[in-house]
Amino acid sequence: MDPANDTNDESGCGPINAVLGAPAALFGRAQRAIRDVEKSLAGHTATRALVAVPRTAKFMGATRVRSGRDDVPGLPVPSLSPALAGQVAIDETILAVAMGPNRFPRRSDYERVATELADARALYEAQGWLDDPASYHPRPPDLDAPAIAKGWALGQRYERLSFASRWQPHPDEPGRDRWESYEANHTAVVNVLRHPGEPRPWVVATHGFACGYAFMDFVGLHALHLHRDLGLNVALPVLPLHGPRKINRFSGEEFLSFDLVNTVHGLAQAVWDIRQLLSWVRAQGDPAIALYGVSLGGYVTSLLSGLEDGIDCAVAGIPVVDFPAMFRHQSPLHIRLRAVEHEILDGNAEIVHRVISPLAIEPRVPHDRRFIFAGLGDRMAPPTQAHALWHHWQEPEIYWYGGNHVGYLWSRQVTSFIDQSLTSAGLVTAEATV
């Protein structure tokens, strides 16, 4: 089966081909018209969601122009269909609503963030962390005795581990006091599904942005399938500032914001906390450990794969690996230009983020046990991000599905790909995946 056609829809694409069959030379003119409509709709709260219409049309048009050309080796062109258009529209609607003017940075924010990034760059250069990003991440102490409570979600009993994170930004690091003020974030939390009896392999599965609750992560990470059907123990760490660690109403809001140093701290604390968790998992007598994550969790999985030895398998799903690039891709033009003017983008953000970049650290997981899946219609974590990881990981096995950011949830092919990845790495018997 052609993965680019995996949209779980058998409909033809005749109507779309008819609309998008214009010569490529007309595409530029259409883009300008679409941009004008997009700008008009985005300026009003009541019509902001409608921005998804011209943006979806622009994506489908660009895809039509790319059809038949292999302009990016290893990055296939999705097949056009109503199902693909619908999934792209869902992503674009979410992005349009989330990127309202009330969330835009103020003028003073540009100066403050620019200063923090410049100071961070100077410190990181002086400490040698830019030349050796792994040295930015000290190894945490082993986790001996976390507090364990009982939980219940979606008809499943689970254990809830909690322990003091004890991670702190380095002395004199910009944003240190702000990060330390997030009191709820000082306690690390992990939701655990484990079988009684003899030790079994573990999957450490890390959620995406805005998640971090058991009822979400059981679904978003296929956790119940991994536990019940494949017989695995599953540990679901809660990322900093997410779920019960959040500091305001929205899970993860301060993790991914215009305060780009916060993202550095969030990712550094995430790998610190999970490395503590891994020490506890190993103490349970585990035969094997796999890392699996989606979206933001795919980033954490990719980063951990370059820091931690003894990992038997890594599966990065719909991964983000370059937040400055994603910020540039998703921000309105006036914000991008002002960020460049203040040397935030195309300058210090890219350099500072090197210390937490999976693309700056060589993976330690064996090549034949690295796996990636991603959506060709993903507008939240553009497929270029997964493609960059695939290239850095020396082109391991990758599965492209023809859908949006969360399209993997209803793709049987993606579920099968995850199962086969874990099976080939020796964590699951072939009989369990039948």
Sequence and secondary structure as in RCSB ss.txt:
>XXXX:A:sequence
MDPANDTNDESGCGPINAVLGAPAALFGRAQRAIRDVEKSLAGHTATRALVAVPRTAKFMGATRVRSGRDDVPGL
PVPSLSPALAGQVAIDETILAVAMGPNRFPRRSDYERVATELADARALYEAQGWLDDPASYHPRPPDLDAPAIAK
GWALGQRYERLSFASRWQPHPDEPGRDRWESYEANHTAVVNVLRHPGEPRPWVVATHGFACGYAFMDFVGLHALH
LHRDLGLNVALPVLPLHGPRKINRFSGEEFLSFDLVNTVHGLAQAVWDIRQLLSWVRAQGDPAIALYGVSLGGYV
TSLLSGLEDGIDCAVAGIPVVDFPAMFRHQSPLHIRLRAVEHEILDGNAEIVHRVISPLAIEPRVPHDRRFIFAG
LGDRMAPPTQAHALWHHWQEPEIYWYGGNHVGYLWSRQVTSFIDQSLTSAGLVTAEATV
>XXXX:A:secstr
  GGG SS     HHHHHHS S GGGHHHHHHHHHHHHHHHHTSGGGGGGGHHHHHHHHHHHHHHHTT   STT 
      HHHHHHHHHHHHHHHHHT GGGS  HHHHHHHHHHHHHHHHHHHHHTTTT GGGGS         EEEE
EEETTEEEEEEEEE      TT TTHHHHHT GGGGEEEEEEE  SSS   EEEEE  TT  SHHHHHHHTTHHI
IIIIS  EEEEE  TTSGGG SSSSTTTTTSSS HHHHHHHHHHHHHHHHHHHHHHHHTT S EEEEEETHHHHH
HHHHTTT S   EEEEES    HHHHHHHHS HHHHHHHHHTTIIIIIHHHHGGGG GGGS   S GGGEEEEEE
TT SSS HHHHHHHHHHTTS EEEEESS TTGGGG HHHHHHHHHHHHHTTSS GGGG 
